[in-house]
Amino acid sequence: MKDLAPFPYLVFEQGEHSSFYFSEEPYPAIEHEKTIMVRDRATLFNLLIGLDGFTVSSGVIDEELNGDHIVARLFELDEKMRIGIITKKNVILSRYAVSYIEAVRKYI
């Protein structure tokens, strides 16, 4: 973390009623001097590029969708992040859902 001290840390504002267990970051409460909270992915990505900032996430980034300006780097943490999907029993997934699951599996 000390190497990242000069850079702004961007994090999703989860709201006071959201569950910690559904947080998008493995460490949503990192103590960092320059922290910016955002509520949507587009703002986070634009600020990452514009401010030369960082975030801690799964590292699943689609270059076709987001361009090559955002780069995922392995950040050695003691925590593990579990990524999954919850569906209703016996529901047929849409082609978009199937495509999303295939894309996530490609990265995991």
C-alpha positions as protocol buffer text, in pm:
chain_id: "A"
residue {
  index: 1
  type: MET
  ca { x: 0 y: 0 z: 0 }
}
residue {
  index: 2
  type: LYS
  ca { x: 286 y: 242 z: 65 }
}
residue {
  index: 3
  type: ASP
  ca { x: 379 y: 228 z: -306 }
}
residue {
  index: 4
  type: LEU
  ca { x: 25 y: 341 z: -389 }
}
residue {
  index: 5
  type: ALA
  ca { x: 21 y: 632 z: -141 }
}
residue {
  index: 6
  type: PRO
  ca { x: 64 y: 904 z: -406 }
}
residue {
  index: 7
  type: PHE
  ca { x: -229 y: 778 z: -614 }
}
residue {
  index: 8
  type: PRO
  ca { x: -601 y: 830 z: -550 }
}
residue {
  index: 9
  type: TYR
  ca { x: -789 y: 519 z: -435 }
}
residue {
  index: 10
  type: LEU
  ca { x: -1129 y: 482 z: -602 }
}
residue {
  index: 11
  type: VAL
  ca { x: -1392 y: 273 z: -431 }
}
residue {
  index: 12
  type: PHE
  ca { x: -1763 y: 205 z: -476 }
}
residue {
  index: 13
  type: GLU
  ca { x: -1982 y: 369 z: -214 }
}
residue {
  index: 14
  type: GLN
  ca { x: -2187 y: 74 z: -94 }
}
residue {
  index: 15
  type: GLY
  ca { x: -2443 y: 268 z: 109 }
}
residue {
  index: 16
  type: GLU
  ca { x: -2514 y: 230 z: 478 }
}
residue {
  index: 17
  type: HIS
  ca { x: -2771 y: -49 z: 430 }
}
residue {
  index: 18
  type: SER
  ca { x: -2580 y: -271 z: 187 }
}
residue {
  index: 19
  type: SER
  ca { x: -2421 y: -592 z: 303 }
}
residue {
  index: 20
  type: PHE
  ca { x: -2044 y: -608 z: 344 }
}
residue {
  index: 21
  type: TYR
  ca { x: -2063 y: -958 z: 197 }
}
residue {
  index: 22
  type: PHE
  ca { x: -2180 y: -820 z: -137 }
}
residue {
  index: 23
  type: SER
  ca { x: -1908 y: -557 z: -160 }
}
residue {
  index: 24
  type: GLU
  ca { x: -1727 y: -538 z: -492 }
}
residue {
  index: 25
  type: GLU
  ca { x: -1387 y: -495 z: -332 }
}
residue {
  index: 26
  type: PRO
  ca { x: -1212 y: -746 z: -106 }
}
residue {
  index: 27
  type: TYR
  ca { x: -1096 y: -458 z: 114 }
}
residue {
  index: 28
  type: PRO
  ca { x: -1368 y: -190 z: 95 }
}
residue {
  index: 29
  type: ALA
  ca { x: -1233 y: -4 z: 398 }
}
residue {
  index: 30
  type: ILE
  ca { x: -866 y: 47 z: 306 }
}
residue {
  index: 31
  type: GLU
  ca { x: -725 y: 342 z: 495 }
}
residue {
  index: 32
  type: HIS
  ca { x: -587 y: 573 z: 226 }
}
residue {
  index: 33
  type: GLU
  ca { x: -521 y: 946 z: 236 }
}
residue {
  index: 34
  type: LYS
  ca { x: -666 y: 1011 z: -111 }
}
residue {
  index: 35
  type: THR
  ca { x: -993 y: 816 z: -130 }
}
residue {
  index: 36
  type: ILE
  ca { x: -1270 y: 894 z: -378 }
}
residue {
  index: 37
  type: MET
  ca { x: -1606 y: 716 z: -347 }
}
residue {
  index: 38
  type: VAL
  ca { x: -1817 y: 668 z: -658 }
}
residue {
  index: 39
  type: ARG
  ca { x: -2152 y: 504 z: -728 }
}
residue {
  index: 40
  type: ASP
  ca { x: -2113 y: 374 z: -1083 }
}
residue {
  index: 41
  type: ARG
  ca { x: -1853 y: 186 z: -1286 }
}
residue {
  index: 42
  type: ALA
  ca { x: -1828 y: 443 z: -1567 }
}
residue {
  index: 43
  type: THR
  ca { x: -1733 y: 718 z: -1323 }
}
residue {
  index: 44
  type: LEU
  ca { x: -1483 y: 489 z: -1151 }
}
residue {
  index: 45
  type: PHE
  ca { x: -1317 y: 396 z: -1481 }
}
residue {
  index: 46
  type: ASN
  ca { x: -1307 y: 757 z: -1605 }
}
residue {
  index: 47
  type: LEU
  ca { x: -1146 y: 873 z: -1281 }
}
residue {
  index: 48
  type: LEU
  ca { x: -900 y: 582 z: -1282 }
}
residue {
  index: 49
  type: ILE
  ca { x: -776 y: 701 z: -1620 }
}
residue {
  index: 50
  type: GLY
  ca { x: -803 y: 1077 z: -1564 }
}
residue {
  index: 51
  type: LEU
  ca { x: -646 y: 1082 z: -1217 }
}
residue {
  index: 52
  type: ASP
  ca { x: -404 y: 792 z: -1262 }
}
residue {
  index: 53
  type: GLY
  ca { x: -575 y: 623 z: -969 }
}
residue {
  index: 54
  type: PHE
  ca { x: -625 y: 266 z: -853 }
}
residue {
  index: 55
  type: THR
  ca { x: -893 y: 38 z: -717 }
}
residue {
  index: 56
  type: VAL
  ca { x: -888 y: -310 z: -567 }
}
residue {
  index: 57
  type: SER
  ca { x: -1123 y: -553 z: -740 }
}
residue {
  index: 58
  type: SER
  ca { x: -1150 y: -892 z: -905 }
}
residue {
  index: 59
  type: GLY
  ca { x: -932 y: -776 z: -1193 }
}
residue {
  index: 60
  type: VAL
  ca { x: -1193 y: -880 z: -1449 }
}
residue {
  index: 61
  type: ILE
  ca { x: -1170 y: -596 z: -1702 }
}
residue {
  index: 62
  type: ASP
  ca { x: -1296 y: -615 z: -2060 }
}
residue {
  index: 63
  type: GLU
  ca { x: -1047 y: -438 z: -2287 }
}
residue {
  index: 64
  type: GLU
  ca { x: -1298 y: -429 z: -2574 }
}
residue {
  index: 65
  type: LEU
  ca { x: -1546 y: -242 z: -2355 }
}
residue {
  index: 66
  type: ASN
  ca { x: -1306 y: -26 z: -2152 }
}
residue {
  index: 67
  type: GLY
  ca { x: -1005 y: 16 z: -2382 }
}
residue {
  index: 68
  type: ASP
  ca { x: -645 y: -54 z: -2289 }
}
residue {
  index: 69
  type: HIS
  ca { x: -601 y: 239 z: -2047 }
}
residue {
  index: 70
  type: ILE
  ca { x: -700 y: 35 z: -1743 }
}
residue {
  index: 71
  type: VAL
  ca { x: -461 y: -243 z: -1649 }
}
residue {
  index: 72
  type: ALA
  ca { x: -515 y: -510 z: -1384 }
}
residue {
  index: 73
  type: ARG
  ca { x: -215 y: -594 z: -1168 }
}
residue {
  index: 74
  type: LEU
  ca { x: -192 y: -868 z: -909 }
}
residue {
  index: 75
  type: PHE
  ca { x: -214 y: -719 z: -563 }
}
residue {
  index: 76
  type: GLU
  ca { x: -95 y: -964 z: -302 }
}
residue {
  index: 77
  type: LEU
  ca { x: -352 y: -975 z: -23 }
}
residue {
  index: 78
  type: ASP
  ca { x: -427 y: -1228 z: 247 }
}
residue {
  index: 79
  type: GLU
  ca { x: -798 y: -1220 z: 161 }
}
residue {
  index: 80
  type: LYS
  ca { x: -977 y: -1425 z: -103 }
}
residue {
  index: 81
  type: MET
  ca { x: -1258 y: -1291 z: -317 }
}
residue {
  index: 82
  type: ARG
  ca { x: -1550 y: -1518 z: -406 }
}
residue {
  index: 83
  type: ILE
  ca { x: -1727 y: -1438 z: -730 }
}
residue {
  index: 84
  type: GLY
  ca { x: -2056 y: -1607 z: -804 }
}
residue {
  index: 85
  type: ILE
  ca { x: -2403 y: -1583 z: -941 }
}
residue {
  index: 86
  type: ILE
  ca { x: -2735 y: -1637 z: -769 }
}
residue {
  index: 87
  type: THR
  ca { x: -3036 y: -1748 z: -973 }
}
residue {
  index: 88
  type: LYS
  ca { x: -3381 y: -1876 z: -902 }
}
residue {
  index: 89
  type: LYS
  ca { x: -3417 y: -2251 z: -919 }
}
residue {
  index: 90
  type: ASN
  ca { x: -3529 y: -2390 z: -1260 }
}
residue {
  index: 91
  type: VAL
  ca { x: -3502 y: -2053 z: -1439 }
}
residue {
  index: 92
  type: ILE
  ca { x: -3365 y: -2056 z: -1791 }
}
residue {
  index: 93
  type: LEU
  ca { x: -3089 y: -1798 z: -1822 }
}
residue {
  index: 94
  type: SER
  ca { x: -3104 y: -1542 z: -2101 }
}
residue {
  index: 95
  type: ARG
  ca { x: -2837 y: -1545 z: -2370 }
}
residue {
  index: 96
  type: TYR
  ca { x: -2691 y: -1235 z: -2207 }
}
residue {
  index: 97
  type: ALA
  ca { x: -2663 y: -1410 z: -1872 }
}
residue {
  index: 98
  type: VAL
  ca { x: -2501 y: -1713 z: -2035 }
}
residue {
  index: 99
  type: SER
  ca { x: -2258 y: -1485 z: -2221 }
}
residue {
  index: 100
  type: TYR
  ca { x: -2172 y: -1302 z: -1897 }
}
residue {
  index: 101
  type: ILE
  ca { x: -2106 y: -1626 z: -1710 }
}
residue {
  index: 102
  type: GLU
  ca { x: -1883 y: -1751 z: -1994 }
}
residue {
  index: 103
  type: ALA
  ca { x: -1687 y: -1425 z: -1990 }
}
residue {
  index: 104
  type: VAL
  ca { x: -1634 y: -1440 z: -1612 }
}
residue {
  index: 105
  type: ARG
  ca { x: -1525 y: -1805 z: -1631 }
}
residue {
  index: 106
  type: LYS
  ca { x: -1265 y: -1704 z: -1890 }
}
residue {
  index: 107
  type: TYR
  ca { x: -1098 y: -1480 z: -1630 }
}
residue {
  index: 108
  type: ILE
  ca { x: -1128 y: -1705 z: -1327 }
}
